[in-house]
């Protein structure tokens, strides 16, 4: 029996958080002492790694933050440039063993693929899993891929781990279009050994789409109104550069409107639409170009009982729209709804019984 498992993906934003939260929730109900370890963290200017902070706060882990990781991604780059990869691996092993000795189970999270050298990060995942001697939970991203692309990614990655003597317990295809599920499962069953558990999690916009808070961070925005609604989910975005009546025709539920800051007509019009029973609720509004509405428009907004997040940015409309489009959603500790949805999604689509049996028989 193993008392640890390694979570890894094939590319960024594969939905590793769903698996991490689901496994933690499952195991925390069965073991008193469980630890979470991420050998190489990504902080991107923040004080702490988002995944570690989310897991630690959600499950009340008593492991000190410093013991939950070994190196930052930047430190790993320096160590590699200095030829100190052996020191890196030894340190990771020592930290892992310390957690393993003091806990009943350890979940290890692989690299995020957020750096420039994704091939090296992939190699790191194989090397770390091999040196720790623990089985792998492989997560493959199915979003925006054909059946063949998804299956090829899963099988080729499996073979790379297998060639290094690393056992994969399960392959999870995440963010897959629901209509492709049966065909993907069938082809994976043909291409992988029978003892590999295959799971598919369908794409869910409620998990994959960003919140206003995430977009504000991405565009470096400043809140003018509605900061208490930063958890609003954004499912669509439109540019409010046309006449108001054309803008209203394009409104859908949870739409984010990006418009120049001096377009008071668009601003007041969509705010009125938001409180009208004839139009859907919008997610928020971004005012571009460093412009703010005229005092009369601001006075109008201040008098409304119902507002939405209104964000000001210095960038132009085109640049802002591109930043909005490239914003990826992350599950953070403050977003309890997404955490609950992630856990329920895991419980619904992952073959928990078979995975538990595989963990018990691994040696």
Backbone torsions as a table, in degrees:
resi	resn	phi	psi	omega
1	UNK	NA	139.6	174.6
2	UNK	-99.2	149.5	175.6
3	UNK	-116.5	29.3	177.8
4	UNK	-156.8	155.1	177.5
5	UNK	-145.9	149.3	-175.1
6	UNK	-112.2	122.1	178.3
7	UNK	-95.9	125.0	178.1
8	UNK	-143.3	157.9	-179.1
9	UNK	-125.2	177.9	178.8
10	UNK	-103.5	-12.2	-177.9
11	UNK	-166.6	171.1	-178.7
12	UNK	-66.5	157.4	173.8
13	UNK	53.7	45.9	178.8
14	UNK	-89.6	-5.7	179.7
15	UNK	92.7	32.8	-179.0
16	UNK	-63.1	-29.2	-178.0
17	UNK	-61.9	-36.4	179.5
18	UNK	-60.2	-46.0	-178.9
19	UNK	-68.1	-43.0	-179.1
20	UNK	-61.6	-48.0	-179.5
21	UNK	-66.0	-41.9	-179.9
22	UNK	-63.8	-44.8	178.7
23	UNK	-65.4	-43.4	178.7
24	UNK	-60.5	-43.1	179.9
25	UNK	-64.6	-41.3	179.5
26	UNK	-64.3	-49.7	-174.6
27	UNK	-74.7	-32.2	-179.6
28	UNK	-66.5	-20.7	176.5
29	UNK	-84.2	-8.2	-177.4
30	UNK	-116.9	-20.8	-179.2
31	UNK	-128.8	145.4	-178.8
32	UNK	-80.5	-33.4	-176.4
33	UNK	-119.3	107.8	178.7
34	UNK	-129.8	139.9	-178.2
35	UNK	-122.9	156.6	178.2
36	UNK	-125.5	129.9	-174.4
37	UNK	-132.6	128.6	176.7
38	UNK	-124.0	97.7	-173.7
39	UNK	-52.5	-42.7	-178.0
40	UNK	-123.5	117.1	-175.5
41	UNK	-102.8	160.9	175.7
42	UNK	-121.6	116.5	-178.4
43	UNK	-106.5	-25.6	174.7
44	UNK	46.3	49.6	177.3
45	UNK	84.9	-8.9	178.5
46	UNK	-87.6	166.1	-179.5
47	UNK	-72.9	-35.6	-175.9
48	UNK	-136.0	156.9	175.1
49	UNK	-67.9	130.4	-175.0
50	UNK	-60.7	-43.4	-178.6
51	UNK	-62.6	-45.9	-178.9
52	UNK	-63.9	-42.2	-179.5
53	UNK	-65.3	-41.7	-179.7
54	UNK	-64.3	-48.7	-179.8
55	UNK	-62.6	-45.8	-176.8
56	UNK	-61.8	-45.5	-177.7
57	UNK	-74.2	-38.0	-177.8
58	UNK	-65.6	-37.9	-174.6
59	UNK	-110.3	8.6	175.0
60	UNK	58.1	42.9	-178.7
61	UNK	-69.0	142.0	-179.9
62	UNK	-97.6	3.2	176.9
63	UNK	-69.5	127.2	176.5
64	UNK	-57.4	143.3	-177.6
65	UNK	-54.0	-40.2	-177.2
66	UNK	-64.0	-23.2	179.7
67	UNK	-88.4	-6.3	-176.8
68	UNK	-89.5	-3.2	176.8
69	UNK	-147.7	167.8	178.8
70	UNK	-110.9	-47.0	-176.8
71	UNK	-143.4	156.6	167.1
72	UNK	-83.2	163.7	179.1
73	UNK	-60.8	-36.6	179.7
74	UNK	-65.8	-38.1	178.2
75	UNK	-66.1	-36.5	178.7
76	UNK	-64.8	-40.2	177.5
77	UNK	-60.5	-44.5	179.5
78	UNK	-63.3	-44.1	-179.9
79	UNK	-62.7	-40.2	179.2
80	UNK	-66.2	-41.3	179.0
81	UNK	-64.8	-29.0	-179.9
82	UNK	-88.5	-1.6	-179.4
83	UNK	75.3	25.7	-176.6
84	UNK	-106.1	37.3	-179.0
85	UNK	-65.1	-33.1	179.0
86	UNK	-63.2	-40.5	176.9
87	UNK	-62.7	-40.6	179.4
88	UNK	-59.5	-49.7	-178.3
89	UNK	-65.0	-42.4	179.5
90	UNK	-60.6	-41.6	179.7
91	UNK	-65.2	-42.8	178.5
92	UNK	-61.7	-44.0	179.3
93	UNK	-62.0	-44.5	-179.2
94	UNK	-61.6	-44.7	-179.1
95	UNK	-66.6	-39.7	178.6
96	UNK	-63.8	-46.0	-178.8
97	UNK	-62.4	-36.1	177.8
98	UNK	-62.4	-43.0	177.5
99	UNK	-68.3	-39.3	-178.8
100	UNK	-63.6	-38.3	-179.2
101	UNK	-71.4	-25.7	-174.6
102	UNK	-106.6	6.6	-179.5
103	UNK	-140.5	159.6	179.5
104	UNK	-80.4	-27.5	179.9
105	UNK	-151.9	145.0	178.7
106	UNK	-128.4	126.4	172.0
107	UNK	-98.8	125.2	-178.9
108	UNK	-109.4	128.2	-179.2
109	UNK	-103.9	128.8	-179.6
110	UNK	-76.4	-178.1	-176.7
111	UNK	-63.8	155.8	-175.7
112	UNK	-88.2	-12.0	-174.7
113	UNK	61.0	33.3	-179.7
114	UNK	-95.4	-7.7	179.8
115	UNK	-87.1	-178.7	-178.6
116	UNK	-77.7	-30.1	-176.1
117	UNK	-99.1	75.1	-176.6
118	UNK	-67.0	-30.8	178.0
119	UNK	-64.0	-39.6	178.1
120	UNK	-67.6	-38.3	178.7
121	UNK	-65.1	-37.7	177.0
122	UNK	-63.5	-45.2	177.9
123	UNK	-61.5	-37.8	178.0
124	UNK	-60.0	-41.4	-179.8
125	UNK	-60.7	-44.7	178.9
126	UNK	-64.6	-46.2	-177.8
127	UNK	-62.5	-44.1	-178.1
128	UNK	-66.7	-47.7	179.6
129	UNK	-59.3	-40.2	179.9
130	UNK	-64.7	-45.4	-177.7
131	UNK	-71.7	-28.0	176.7
132	UNK	-80.6	-20.0	177.0
133	UNK	69.2	37.1	-177.7
134	UNK	-124.3	153.3	-178.6
135	UNK	-74.0	164.5	-171.9
136	UNK	-115.3	141.5	172.6
137	UNK	-105.9	99.7	-173.5
138	UNK	-91.2	124.8	-179.8
139	UNK	-111.0	121.8	-178.5
140	UNK	-112.2	130.7	-179.2
141	UNK	-80.9	123.0	179.6
142	UNK	-100.8	-4.4	-176.7
143	UNK	-63.7	133.4	177.1
144	UNK	58.6	30.6	178.9
145	UNK	-124.2	152.4	172.3
146	UNK	-79.0	171.4	176.9
147	UNK	-59.7	-46.1	-177.6
148	UNK	-63.0	-41.9	179.5
149	UNK	-63.5	-41.8	-179.4
150	UNK	-66.1	-48.0	-178.6
151	UNK	-64.4	-42.4	180.0
152	UNK	-62.3	-41.8	179.2
153	UNK	-62.1	-42.8	-178.8
154	UNK	-66.5	-47.9	-176.0
155	UNK	-69.0	-42.9	-179.4
156	UNK	-65.2	-38.5	178.4
157	UNK	-67.4	-41.6	177.0
158	UNK	-55.9	-45.8	-177.6
159	UNK	-65.1	-36.4	179.0
160	UNK	-64.0	-41.6	177.0
161	UNK	-68.5	-42.5	-178.6
162	UNK	-61.5	-40.3	-179.8
163	UNK	-61.1	-25.3	179.2
164	UNK	-96.5	7.7	177.4
165	UNK	78.8	20.5	179.8
166	UNK	-100.2	126.5	-177.7
167	UNK	-86.4	133.0	174.4
168	UNK	-102.4	119.7	-179.6
169	UNK	-76.0	-43.0	-175.6
170	UNK	-148.9	148.6	172.5
171	UNK	-112.3	123.3	178.5
172	UNK	-112.8	118.5	173.3
173	UNK	-92.3	117.2	-174.9
174	UNK	-110.1	155.2	177.1
175	UNK	59.7	36.5	-179.1
176	UNK	-90.0	141.8	175.1
177	UNK	-61.6	128.5	-173.2
178	UNK	-52.4	-36.4	-176.2
179	UNK	-69.9	-11.6	179.8
180	UNK	-96.0	-4.3	-171.6
181	UNK	-56.0	-53.6	-175.1
182	UNK	-61.1	-43.1	-177.8
183	UNK	-67.6	-39.9	179.1
184	UNK	-64.4	-45.6	179.0
185	UNK	-60.7	-44.2	-179.3
186	UNK	-60.1	-45.5	-177.7
187	UNK	-72.3	-33.0	176.6
188	UNK	-68.8	-38.0	177.4
189	UNK	-63.6	-32.5	177.8
190	UNK	-73.7	-33.2	-172.6
191	UNK	-98.1	-12.1	-178.4
192	UNK	-115.9	155.4	176.4
193	UNK	-58.8	152.7	-176.2
194	UNK	-63.6	-26.2	-176.3
195	UNK	-82.2	-2.7	176.7
196	UNK	-85.6	121.5	-179.8
197	UNK	-76.8	130.3	-178.1
198	UNK	-110.3	126.5	177.8
199	UNK	-129.0	147.4	177.3
200	UNK	-130.0	130.0	175.5
201	UNK	-112.5	116.9	-178.3
202	UNK	-69.3	155.7	179.4
203	UNK	-62.9	136.9	-179.2
204	UNK	-136.4	112.7	-177.4
205	UNK	-63.0	-25.5	180.0
206	UNK	-69.2	-20.8	175.4
207	UNK	-97.9	-34.1	-172.4
208	UNK	-88.0	-24.9	-176.4
209	UNK	-84.4	144.7	-175.0
210	UNK	-76.7	162.9	173.1
211	UNK	-94.8	168.3	176.0
212	UNK	-58.6	-40.0	-179.5
213	UNK	-58.7	-44.2	-179.9
214	UNK	-65.3	-38.0	179.2
215	UNK	-70.2	-38.9	177.5
216	UNK	-58.7	-42.5	178.3
217	UNK	-65.4	-37.1	-178.3
218	UNK	-69.3	-37.7	-176.8
219	UNK	-96.8	0.8	-178.4
220	UNK	56.4	51.7	-175.4
221	UNK	-92.3	165.4	177.1
222	UNK	-120.9	130.4	-177.9
223	UNK	-76.2	127.7	173.2
224	UNK	-99.2	-38.6	179.1
225	UNK	-146.9	157.9	169.3
226	UNK	70.5	30.3	-178.8
227	UNK	-64.2	-24.9	179.7
228	UNK	-71.4	-8.0	179.8
229	UNK	-110.2	24.5	-178.4
230	UNK	-65.8	-13.2	177.9
231	UNK	-82.2	-2.8	177.5
232	UNK	-54.3	135.5	178.7
233	UNK	-87.3	141.1	179.4
234	UNK	-107.9	113.5	179.5
235	UNK	-101.2	-21.9	-179.2
236	UNK	-145.7	159.3	172.5
237	UNK	-141.6	143.8	177.5
238	UNK	-135.8	157.5	176.1
239	UNK	-97.5	121.3	179.9
240	UNK	-89.5	67.1	-179.8
241	UNK	-111.7	-1.5	-179.7
242	UNK	-96.6	-175.3	175.7
243	UNK	-69.4	155.8	-172.9
244	UNK	-55.9	-44.1	-175.5
245	UNK	-63.3	-33.1	176.7
246	UNK	-71.9	-35.2	177.4
247	UNK	-64.3	-43.1	-178.8
248	UNK	-63.1	-33.6	179.7
249	UNK	-64.8	-22.5	-174.8
250	UNK	-97.3	0.4	-178.4
251	UNK	-72.8	132.3	172.6
252	UNK	-127.7	169.5	178.1
253	UNK	-60.8	134.6	177.8
254	UNK	64.2	36.6	176.6
255	UNK	-86.1	141.0	172.3
256	UNK	-103.8	124.8	-179.8
257	UNK	-99.2	124.4	176.9
258	UNK	-108.1	118.7	-174.1
259	UNK	-147.0	150.5	175.7
260	UNK	-56.5	144.3	-174.4
261	UNK	-64.5	-15.3	-179.6
262	UNK	-97.9	9.0	177.9
263	UNK	-89.2	72.3	-179.7
264	UNK	-60.9	-28.9	179.7
265	UNK	-66.4	-43.7	178.1
266	UNK	-65.8	-44.9	-177.5
267	UNK	-60.1	-52.6	-178.3
268	UNK	-68.1	-35.0	-178.6
269	UNK	-66.6	-45.9	-178.3
270	UNK	-72.5	-29.0	175.4
271	UNK	-66.6	-38.7	176.0
272	UNK	-67.4	-39.5	178.2
273	UNK	-62.2	-35.1	-178.1
274	UNK	-63.2	-29.1	-179.9
275	UNK	-100.1	2.3	178.3
276	UNK	-88.9	139.3	178.5
277	UNK	-71.0	-10.7	-178.4
278	UNK	-91.5	-2.5	-179.2
279	UNK	-131.3	153.5	179.7
280	UNK	-74.1	160.4	175.6
281	UNK	-72.6	134.9	179.5
282	UNK	-97.6	162.5	-177.7
283	UNK	-84.9	-38.3	-177.3
284	UNK	172.0	-178.4	-178.1
285	UNK	-136.6	135.3	173.3
286	UNK	-113.4	126.9	178.3
287	UNK	-101.1	120.4	-172.5
288	UNK	-99.4	171.4	174.0
289	UNK	77.9	11.0	-179.2
290	UNK	69.8	15.2	-177.4
291	UNK	-96.2	148.2	176.0
292	UNK	-119.9	151.8	179.7
293	UNK	-62.8	159.3	177.1
294	UNK	-64.8	155.7	-178.3
295	UNK	-52.5	-36.9	-179.0
296	UNK	-65.6	-36.3	178.1
297	UNK	-70.8	-41.1	177.9
298	UNK	-61.7	-39.9	178.9
299	UNK	-63.1	-38.9	177.9
300	UNK	-62.1	-45.2	-178.6
301	UNK	-65.0	-42.6	-179.0
302	UNK	-61.5	-23.4	-179.2
303	UNK	-91.4	-1.3	-179.7
304	UNK	-82.8	138.8	176.0
305	UNK	-74.7	-30.8	-178.6
306	UNK	-120.1	120.2	177.3
307	UNK	-125.6	176.1	174.1
308	UNK	-126.8	166.1	175.3
309	UNK	-58.6	125.5	176.1
310	UNK	-118.5	119.7	-171.3
311	UNK	-117.0	137.3	175.5
312	UNK	-106.3	136.0	175.8
313	UNK	-130.5	155.7	179.7
314	UNK	-84.3	-22.9	-176.4
315	UNK	-74.5	160.2	177.5
316	UNK	-73.0	171.3	-175.2
317	UNK	-62.6	-46.1	-177.5
318	UNK	-61.4	-47.7	-179.7
319	UNK	-64.3	-39.7	-179.8
320	UNK	-64.6	-43.3	179.4
321	UNK	-60.6	-40.6	178.7
322	UNK	-63.9	-39.3	178.4
323	UNK	-66.8	-40.1	177.9
324	UNK	-61.8	-45.0	-177.3
325	UNK	-64.5	-29.2	-177.1
326	UNK	-93.3	2.1	-179.8
327	UNK	-74.0	123.0	178.1
328	UNK	-100.8	143.5	-179.1
329	UNK	-81.8	138.9	173.3
330	UNK	-126.1	142.0	177.8
331	UNK	-84.2	116.3	-177.8
332	UNK	-109.7	162.3	-173.3
333	UNK	-63.0	-25.5	-177.6
334	UNK	-83.0	-12.8	-177.9
335	UNK	-95.5	80.6	-174.5
336	UNK	-65.1	-32.3	-179.5
337	UNK	-65.3	-43.9	179.7
338	UNK	-68.3	-35.7	177.8
339	UNK	-62.8	-46.2	179.3
340	UNK	-62.7	-39.9	179.3
341	UNK	-67.5	-39.0	178.7
342	UNK	-61.5	-45.0	-179.1
343	UNK	-65.5	-43.8	179.9
344	UNK	-66.7	-33.4	177.0
345	UNK	-65.6	-43.1	176.5
346	UNK	-59.5	-49.8	-178.0
347	UNK	-60.4	-34.4	-175.9
348	UNK	-77.1	-36.6	-169.3
349	UNK	-110.4	-10.7	-178.1
350	UNK	-100.1	134.0	179.0
351	UNK	-76.9	81.6	-174.1
352	UNK	-62.7	-40.8	-177.3
353	UNK	-62.0	-47.7	-178.6
354	UNK	-65.3	-39.0	179.4
355	UNK	-65.5	-41.0	177.8
356	UNK	-60.4	-41.1	178.9
357	UNK	-65.8	-38.5	179.2
358	UNK	-66.2	-40.6	178.4
359	UNK	-62.2	-40.8	-178.3
360	UNK	-67.5	-26.9	-176.3
361	UNK	-101.3	-2.2	-179.0
362	UNK	-71.3	139.5	176.8
363	UNK	-150.5	NA	NA
